[in-house]
Amino acid sequence: MADDPAVWRDVEHPERSLVLGGNKADSGGVGVFDLAGRLRHYAAGGRIGNLDLRGKVVIGGRSTILVAANDRGDAVLRLWSLDPATPTLTPLPTGKVKIMPDSYGFCLGRSRDGRHTYALVTQENGGKVEQYELTDAAGRVGATKVRTLQVGSQTEGCAVDDATGALYLSEEDVGLWRYDVDPGTGADRTAVDSVGGGHLAADVEGVAAIRDADGHGVVVVSSQGDSTYAVYDLDHRNAYRGNVKIVKQGGVDGVTSTDGVAGMAGSFGPEFPDGLLVVHDGENHDPDGHDAAASNFKLVRLDRVVTLSPR
């Protein structure tokens, strides 16, 4: 059961970039895919909620591509290192980092100065969010809870714009909020958009913060109720750009009922020359329109969906 993706970009060989996808089944795991959609590795284990990754995280004195997820079954954080050359996921040594028993969503983020790496876990049966600081503890990953937020009601999707430290949280029946990832800012927040009177249709699900090398960027949010994606500036007070829909093209069906969203700017090779957007497709169909496999992920050229430069 596909749910939430993450993207790793190979700067030197963009066509060798990878997409990771979580399986939220009771006996799930994380798959590593190439850009052609081929499964290259599968790390079995855990009822995976959401997943995220960050490069250049120091563990055991070595720079690591950190992949992390909330395990909704065992109520722990699961952590791996990604070796893109293989490509494989290897569990990182850690004491079991216990999280709330009804965890739901998850994301990683960094402080603006890059000195702190955070893991954020959202709650299924309520609006609580737990924030942990991840540290290198003598070659093991340590985690210290540094903040608890009460968003209000069920919250899953989250994303952090590392450049500004903005933390975006989707409250499913209410809308999109912006906090600061700095735990010292407490519960201060700003409403970005809302269900009903705004541009979102419940459930408000996955969130992706995408910024290019020139500093321009957007927030893409799954408006699951109408199977569209609401787009906002990352800056300029998150000005609303519009809603877009991913439709059928050739033998690939359109996208509906999206949970997780991930994206990144830059070249991903000839098929995705100006960025990649990966979305969960909750209702997958074959070329004849019949129900196919259970939910999967669709890869889309980012420049066909949004323009990162400010309008």
C-alpha positions as a printed Julia matrix, in Angstrom:
311×3 Matrix{Float64}:
   0.0    0.0     0.0
   1.89   3.01   -1.31
   1.51   6.24    0.64
   4.39   8.71    0.92
   7.45   9.28   -1.33
  10.85  10.94   -0.96
  13.36  12.0    -3.63
  17.16  11.81   -3.76
  18.93  13.66   -6.58
  22.32  12.59   -7.97
  23.9   15.94   -8.82
  26.72  14.46  -10.94
  24.57  11.87  -12.73
  20.98  13.15  -12.49
  19.54  10.23  -14.45
  20.72   7.95  -11.6
  18.56   9.75   -9.05
  16.24   7.7    -6.86
  12.68   7.73   -5.55
  11.82   6.14   -2.21
   8.32   5.02   -1.33
   6.75   3.86    1.91
   4.46   0.83    2.25
   1.94   1.43    5.04
   0.66  -2.15    5.19
   0.86  -3.91    8.56
   3.94  -5.74    7.31
   5.37  -2.9     5.23
   8.71  -1.3     4.47
  10.45   1.17    2.16
  11.19   0.65   -1.53
  13.99   2.27   -3.51
  13.13   2.91   -7.18
  15.01   4.28  -10.18
  13.47   6.94  -12.42
  12.03   4.26  -14.71
   9.97   2.98  -11.79
  11.98  -0.21  -11.3
  12.28  -1.46   -7.72
  16.01  -1.61   -6.9
  15.83  -2.47   -3.2
  13.23  -3.1    -0.54
  13.85  -2.65    3.17
  11.15  -4.76    4.79
   9.75  -4.09    8.23
   7.45  -1.67    9.97
   4.07  -0.15    9.3
   5.49   2.93    7.61
   3.59   6.18    8.04
   5.51   8.84    6.12
   9.18   9.08    5.2
  11.72  11.77    4.38
  15.45  12.12    3.77
  18.31  14.56    4.17
  21.86  14.38    2.84
  25.1   15.28    4.62
  23.94  14.18    8.07
  26.96  13.2    10.18
  26.58   9.8    11.87
  29.61   8.07   13.36
  31.8   10.83   11.98
  30.69  10.1     8.4
  28.45  12.08    6.08
  25.27  10.07    5.56
  22.15  10.27    3.41
  19.67   9.84    6.23
  16.3    8.22    5.46
  13.77   8.22    8.26
  10.15   7.24    8.86
   7.61   6.78   11.62
   6.67   3.17   12.28
   2.99   3.26   13.18
   3.03  -0.36   14.35
   5.9   -0.33   16.85
   5.59   3.42   17.65
   9.27   4.09   16.94
  11.38   6.06   14.48
  13.04   3.91   11.8
  16.33   5.23   10.43
  18.48   4.07    7.49
  21.46   5.25    5.5
  21.03   5.29    1.72
  23.89   4.08   -0.47
  22.95   5.45   -3.91
  25.65   3.44   -5.69
  24.13   0.08   -4.75
  21.34   1.35   -4.22
  20.38   0.01   -0.8
  19.08   1.06    2.58
  20.99  -0.01    5.7
  19.43   0.35    9.17
  21.32   2.83   11.32
  22.35   1.85   14.85
  20.05   3.48   17.35
  18.31   2.81   20.57
  14.59   2.43   19.95
  13.3    5.98   19.73
   9.78   5.69   21.09
   7.15   8.05   19.7
   3.44   8.51   20.43
   1.48   5.27   19.88
  -0.93   6.81   17.36
   1.65   8.45   15.1
   0.46   9.25   11.59
   2.73  11.48    9.47
   6.38  12.43    9.53
   9.01  14.73    8.05
  12.61  15.84    8.55
  13.94  19.38    8.66
  17.0   21.45    9.4
  17.5   24.7    11.24
  18.37  27.72    9.1
  22.02  27.55   10.13
  22.17  23.84    9.23
  23.45  22.86   12.69
  20.32  21.01   13.86
  18.4   18.16   12.22
  14.85  17.58   13.38
  12.3   14.78   13.06
   8.64  15.72   13.33
   5.88  13.19   14.02
   2.17  13.96   13.65
  -0.78  12.28   15.37
  -3.65  10.24   13.9
  -6.28  10.66   16.6
  -5.69  14.26   17.53
  -3.68  17.26   16.54
  -0.46  16.73   18.45
   2.97  17.03   16.81
   6.18  15.84   18.46
   9.52  17.35   17.42
  12.84  15.58   18.07
  16.4   16.74   17.53
  18.56  14.01   15.98
  22.19  13.8    17.06
  25.3   11.71   16.47
  25.69   9.83   19.75
  29.01   7.98   19.44
  28.05   6.42   16.11
  24.42   5.88   17.05
  21.51   8.14   16.26
  20.25   9.91   19.33
  16.89  11.69   19.54
  15.73  14.22   22.11
  12.19  15.58   22.21
  12.45  19.38   21.99
   8.85  20.51   21.4
   5.22  19.39   21.37
   2.67  21.32   19.3
  -1.11  21.1    19.48
  -2.31  21.86   15.95
  -5.98  21.23   16.7
  -7.23  18.1    14.9
  -5.94  15.24   12.75
  -2.7   16.24   11.04
  -0.55  14.14    8.68
   1.39  15.98    6.0
   4.38  18.11    6.9
   7.43  19.61    5.23
  10.27  21.95    6.19
  11.87  24.57    3.96
  15.44  24.35    5.29
  16.41  27.71    3.74
  13.96  29.68    5.86
  13.17  27.23    8.66
   9.47  27.31    7.77
   7.52  24.25    8.91
   4.29  23.49    7.03
   1.62  21.27    8.61
  -1.62  20.14    6.95
  -4.58  19.91    9.35
  -6.76  17.6     7.29
 -10.22  19.14    7.8
  -9.02  22.7     8.41
  -6.17  23.81    6.13
  -2.44  24.54    5.93
  -0.39  26.14    8.72
   3.11  27.6     8.78
   5.23  27.37   11.92
   8.95  27.91   12.5
  11.02  24.74   12.87
  13.03  26.42   15.63
  11.57  24.86   18.8
  12.21  28.11   20.65
   9.39  29.78   18.7
   6.81  27.74   20.56
   3.28  27.54   19.15
   3.41  30.71   17.0
   1.84  30.02   13.6
   0.3   31.57   10.49
  -2.64  30.28    8.46
  -1.62  29.79    4.81
  -4.94  28.51    3.39
  -8.15  26.83    4.5
 -10.79  24.26    3.65
 -14.13  25.68    2.6
 -13.43  29.36    2.24
  -9.98  28.86    0.71
  -8.46  26.76   -2.05
  -8.31  23.38   -0.3
 -10.77  20.48   -0.16
 -10.57  18.06    2.75
  -8.65  16.0     3.36
  -5.56  18.23    3.18
  -2.75  15.7     2.87
   0.85  15.68    1.61
   3.06  18.77    1.59
   6.27  19.44   -0.37
   8.56  22.47   -0.1
  10.6   22.84   -3.3
  13.32  25.46   -3.85
  15.75  25.83   -6.77
  19.41  26.88   -6.84
  18.41  30.51   -7.43
  16.39  30.54   -4.22
  12.94  30.51   -5.82
  10.42  27.98   -4.65
   6.9   26.77   -4.04
   4.85  24.78   -1.55
   2.76  22.02   -3.17
  -0.13  20.62   -1.13
  -2.41  17.66   -1.88
  -6.03  18.84   -1.86
  -7.33  15.29   -1.7
 -11.03  16.14   -1.73
 -10.92  17.43   -5.3
  -7.76  15.53   -6.4
  -5.83  18.7    -7.14
  -2.61  20.27   -5.83
  -2.67  23.77   -4.37
   0.52  25.73   -5.06
   1.91  28.65   -3.04
   5.08  30.74   -3.08
   7.63  29.64   -0.51
   8.26  33.32    0.1
   6.1   36.42   -0.46
   3.89  35.42    2.47
   2.99  32.16    0.71
   0.97  33.86   -2.0
  -1.48  31.47   -3.67
  -0.48  30.44   -7.22
  -3.37  28.18   -8.23
  -4.59  24.58   -8.2
  -3.37  22.01  -10.73
  -4.56  18.52  -11.67
  -2.47  15.63  -13.03
  -4.43  14.04  -15.85
  -4.13  10.92  -17.99
  -1.41  10.93  -20.62
  -0.89   8.06  -23.04
  -1.08   4.79  -21.14
  -0.63   6.4   -17.72
  -3.8    7.22  -15.81
  -4.49  10.49  -14.05
  -3.9   10.95  -10.35
  -6.62  10.92   -7.7
  -6.86  10.84   -3.9
  -3.22  11.74   -3.27
  -1.73  11.24    0.17
   2.03  11.91    0.0
   3.86  14.41   -2.22
   7.59  15.0    -2.73
   9.56  17.08   -5.19
  12.92  18.6    -6.01
  14.24  21.18   -8.44
  17.19  20.68  -10.8
  17.92  18.23  -13.57
  16.93  14.58  -13.22
  18.16  13.64  -16.67
  16.45  13.86  -20.07
  13.05  12.64  -18.87
  12.85  15.22  -16.08
  15.17  18.06  -17.15
  13.79  20.77  -14.85
  12.8   19.01  -11.68
  10.74  16.08  -10.46
   7.42  15.85   -8.64
   6.4   12.47   -7.17
   2.82  11.95   -6.0
   0.88   9.09   -4.47
  -2.0    7.88   -6.67
  -4.74   6.41   -4.52
  -6.79   4.92   -7.4
  -4.54   3.32   -9.99
  -6.01   2.2   -13.34
  -4.67   0.3   -16.34
  -4.7    1.81  -19.89
  -8.27   0.54  -20.42
  -9.51   2.31  -17.3
  -9.91  -0.81  -15.18
  -8.72  -1.01  -11.6
  -5.07  -2.08  -11.6
  -2.73  -2.68   -8.71
  -3.32  -0.95   -5.42
  -2.14   2.62   -4.98
   1.2    3.57   -6.52
   3.42   6.58   -7.24
   3.43   8.77  -10.34
   6.52  10.7   -11.52
   5.83  14.05  -13.21
   8.04  16.72  -14.77
   8.03  19.54  -12.25
   8.08  22.22  -14.95
   4.82  20.81  -16.36
   3.14  21.5   -13.02
   4.65  24.7   -11.61
   7.07  27.52  -12.34
   9.43  28.09   -9.42
  10.32  31.7   -10.32
   8.03  34.31   -8.78
   5.29  35.56  -11.07
